[in-house]
């Protein structure tokens, strides 16, 4: 089970009743972790005037942001024991990633921008940049998220022998187990599978009968069921078996493309949080997010934790 020691909360437009604030404080207390609350002031060096020089304007914005952060933190009992406050200056997503790298944060929490003016998407530009490029797990919360996640859905991929996929699967299991325990949630695990070129396996093309094709598809389904059951059991044996025994995660092995199955399952189960990997398999430096992940994120209407494998390089340096 993953434990957090150094959590970062981005406090853009937060109030003391924010779901992101509630989750961050609860996780910090449960894990005895440090919580850093940051606000971001964009650079105004070129926006000054004779009446209000840029330096003065910047200082005013920083002071106002710090007052807001102090008000948020002051509403939390015993906040001074584990909560730090900081104001960042510059491009929001770049400065947030730099803060993650500087202070070695192991979880980033942020409310969704929910700027739906262009494509009716839940996640805004800064959210997507962070999910693509931030090296630590990124938890983006929908503004209407309840104080507790009733149902969590972990999405796992199958690629035997691929160390990146195996690392991601383990991280996703660790993250989903940890959050399900902390949130008192139902834990669901979904895996989408399909037979490549199944539609072309006709008797005329391959000489296979319909019954033979059906048998092959059924064997593939059984293989994936066994794989997922074994993966979860192996994780339990090497990790936290008591946690899995307590949570009794429900497994969903569904035929179809992950781009359809993951968001559809999330809607059908009315999950509050999806935990998924976001790195593509290309191995090309700078290829921060896979096409499958992009498509899934575009269809989700719930909070998301975007996970990357250990050692993932962020695009910025401290």
Secondary structure, DSSP 4 states (H G I P E B T S, - for coil): ----SEEEEE-TT--TT-HHHHHHHHHHHHHT-EEEEEEEE---TT---SSS-HHHHHHHHHHHHHHHHHHHHHTSTTGGGTEEEEEEES-HHHHHHHHHHHHT-SEEEEE-----TTT--SS-HHHHHHHHH-SS-EEEEPTT--SS-SEEEEE----TT-HHHHHHHHHHHHHHHHHHHHHT-EEEEEEEE--TTGGG--HHHH---HHHHHHHHHHHHHHHHHHHHHHHHHHHHHTTHHHHHHH-PEEEEEES-HHHHHHHHHHHHT-SEEEEE---SS--TT--S-HHHHHHHHH--SEEEEE--TTPPPSS--
